[in-house]
Amino acid sequence: MPVTVPPFILPSGVTGFSGQKPHDLFKGLKALSHEVARSVHGAITGSAADDLVGRNFHSFRLEGRGLRVVILLNAFHPLVGFAETEAHEPIFADIPDSFHGQNRGAFTFLGKEILTSPPDHASVRELASTEMEQMGYWRPRRLGDIIFNHWD
């Protein structure tokens, strides 16, 4: 019998279009990622901490032995995703093995299954009306396109 995964419900404000102020969790995620980088003899590169012009997320790259991933952090909720590349439409990736077993603190790590799922009524029911208007305009195909967007 197949296992049914409950829908991931997007929190109000996740798009950046509800008047909410960005959180300040970027340094915490970067510190956690530095721990992972040390464990794979790697480094953090390409940080975009403060630049939220035209997007609702922070990003940086982690490269090390057997690991090359872009880490994405929603600027309004502590939601973290992973991608193979950072592009306008990222190729989302599963949570790297190096992050399993880490103390995630306030962060929710989202896997590829959630990020590539299409939005449905259940997953967007908490979004504000302004966010729903933006979704109508931008027509995102995946939840990840809502959580980590380039909407301006």
C-alpha positions as CSV (number, residue, x, y, z in Angstrom):
1,M,0.0,0.0,0.0
2,P,1.5,3.4,-1.0
3,V,2.3,5.9,1.7
4,T,0.5,9.2,1.4
5,V,2.7,12.2,2.3
6,P,0.6,15.0,3.9
7,P,0.8,18.3,2.0
8,F,3.4,20.8,3.1
9,I,1.5,23.9,4.1
10,L,3.2,27.1,3.2
11,P,3.2,29.7,6.0
12,S,1.7,33.1,5.5
13,G,4.4,35.6,4.5
14,V,6.7,33.0,2.8
15,T,6.6,34.8,-0.6
16,G,7.8,38.1,0.9
17,F,4.5,39.8,-0.2
18,S,2.6,40.1,3.0
19,G,4.4,43.1,4.6
20,Q,6.4,40.9,7.0
21,K,10.0,41.9,7.7
22,P,12.9,39.4,6.8
23,H,14.3,37.4,9.7
24,D,17.9,37.4,10.7
25,L,18.7,33.7,10.7
26,F,21.2,33.8,7.8
27,K,24.2,33.7,10.1
28,G,22.9,30.7,12.0
29,L,22.4,28.7,8.8
30,K,25.8,29.8,7.6
31,A,27.5,28.6,10.9
32,L,25.7,25.2,10.6
33,S,26.9,25.0,7.0
34,H,30.5,25.8,8.0
35,E,30.4,22.8,10.3
36,V,29.2,20.6,7.4
37,A,31.9,22.1,5.2
38,R,34.6,21.3,7.7
39,S,33.4,17.7,7.8
40,V,33.7,17.3,4.1
41,H,37.0,19.3,3.8
42,G,35.1,22.0,1.9
43,A,34.3,25.7,1.9
44,I,31.4,28.1,1.7
45,T,31.5,30.3,-1.4
46,G,29.2,32.8,-3.2
47,S,27.3,34.2,-0.3
48,A,24.4,36.5,-1.1
49,A,23.4,37.4,2.5
50,D,22.0,40.9,2.2
51,D,21.0,41.1,-1.4
52,L,17.2,40.5,-1.4
53,V,16.6,42.7,-4.4
54,G,14.1,40.9,-6.6
55,R,14.1,37.7,-4.6
56,N,12.9,36.4,-1.2
57,F,15.8,34.2,-0.2
58,H,19.5,34.1,0.7
59,S,21.9,31.7,-0.9
60,F,25.4,30.4,-0.9
61,R,27.4,27.5,-2.2
62,L,29.0,24.6,-0.2
63,E,31.7,22.7,-2.0
64,G,33.7,19.9,-0.6
65,R,34.8,16.3,-1.0
66,G,31.8,14.6,-2.8
67,L,29.5,17.6,-2.2
68,R,28.6,20.5,-4.3
69,V,25.3,22.2,-3.4
70,V,23.6,25.6,-3.3
71,I,21.9,26.3,0.0
72,L,18.8,28.4,-0.1
73,L,17.2,30.1,2.9
74,N,13.8,31.8,2.7
75,A,14.2,35.3,4.1
76,F,10.8,35.3,6.0
77,H,10.6,31.8,7.4
78,P,13.4,29.4,8.5
79,L,12.9,27.2,5.5
80,V,16.0,25.7,3.9
81,G,16.2,24.1,0.5
82,F,19.1,22.7,-1.6
83,A,19.7,23.0,-5.3
84,E,22.2,21.7,-7.8
85,T,22.6,25.2,-9.3
86,E,21.4,28.6,-8.5
87,A,19.3,29.8,-11.4
88,H,16.1,31.6,-11.9
89,E,14.5,28.2,-11.9
90,P,16.7,26.0,-9.7
91,I,17.2,22.3,-10.0
92,F,16.2,21.3,-6.5
93,A,18.1,18.6,-4.7
94,D,17.6,16.2,-1.8
95,I,18.9,17.1,1.6
96,P,22.6,16.2,1.4
97,D,23.7,13.3,3.6
98,S,26.2,15.6,5.3
99,F,23.4,17.5,6.8
100,H,21.6,14.5,8.3
101,G,22.3,14.2,12.0
102,Q,23.1,17.9,12.4
103,N,21.3,20.0,15.0
104,R,19.0,22.0,12.7
105,G,17.9,24.4,15.4
106,A,15.0,26.6,14.1
107,F,15.5,25.5,10.5
108,T,13.2,23.2,8.5
109,F,15.1,21.4,5.8
110,L,12.9,20.7,2.7
111,G,13.7,17.8,0.4
112,K,13.3,17.6,-3.3
113,E,10.0,15.8,-3.0
114,I,8.4,18.8,-1.3
115,L,10.2,21.5,-3.4
116,T,9.2,19.9,-6.7
117,S,5.6,19.2,-5.7
118,P,2.9,21.3,-7.5
119,P,1.0,23.8,-5.3
120,D,-2.5,22.8,-4.5
121,H,-5.3,24.3,-2.4
122,A,-4.1,22.6,0.8
123,S,-0.5,23.8,0.5
124,V,-1.4,27.4,-0.1
125,R,-4.4,27.8,2.2
126,E,-2.4,29.9,4.8
127,L,-1.1,32.5,2.3
128,A,-2.3,36.1,2.4
129,S,-4.5,37.4,-0.4
130,T,-1.5,39.5,-1.7
131,E,0.5,36.3,-1.9
132,M,-2.3,34.6,-3.8
133,E,-2.4,37.5,-6.2
134,Q,1.3,37.1,-6.9
135,M,0.9,33.4,-7.4
136,G,-1.8,34.2,-10.0
137,Y,0.6,36.5,-11.8
138,W,3.7,34.4,-11.7
139,R,2.1,30.9,-12.0
140,P,4.6,28.9,-10.0
141,R,4.8,25.2,-11.0
142,R,6.5,23.9,-7.8
143,L,6.3,24.7,-4.1
144,G,10.0,25.5,-4.3
145,D,9.2,28.3,-6.8
146,I,7.0,29.9,-4.2
147,I,9.4,29.4,-1.2
148,F,12.4,30.6,-3.1
149,N,11.2,33.1,-5.7
150,H,12.5,35.9,-7.9
151,W,9.2,37.8,-7.9
152,D,9.5,41.5,-8.0
